[in-house]
Amino acid sequence: MPTVPFVFMRHGETEANRTGTIAGSTDVPLNTTGAEQARAAAPLLANWRWRAVFASPQQRARNTAELAMPGWVPKLLPGLRERHWGDLEGRPVTEICPRFETPPAGEPFNDMCKRVCDTLNIALADHDETQGMTLVVGHSGVMRCILHLTGFAADGPRIMNATPFKFTPTDGRWHYEQLGQPDNNSDQETG
């Protein structure tokens, strides 16, 4: 994975999120709350200079990018799509298998992380901080892969919908922090 800074944001809320249902590769739309969350992120993101906006082609991520970044047309990258949960799609989140186990007829986590890494290599290839930051809009599974690839634990609670996090490599270690929350102990560092 390229060692350049970037910002990742999960899509806004969907009905599957609200009801605790595994959506995975199912192409579900944002609900009203999710659209409001994406619009609410726009003023915060407007404080930054952007070079490019990339998004998963799944409508919940694509629409989040469009609403949060008015005036930008996100570049859609299939490698940013959510994990395919196979037979678990449409089931309650309480039935989800452990992260590193492959769900029945689903995608192995390591395979997903490889495609996310390959896709980030494409998205961040022309990084030039003088031109601005890169925004990547995807899914909680993509965030888990990014955490795994940057040396953090991939398990734990899902990140909040439509909340941007900046990843920064410094002296051989990765740091990440929620944008708009300076000095609030949300800064994380690989150890």
Disulfide bonds with the S-S distance in Angstrom:
none
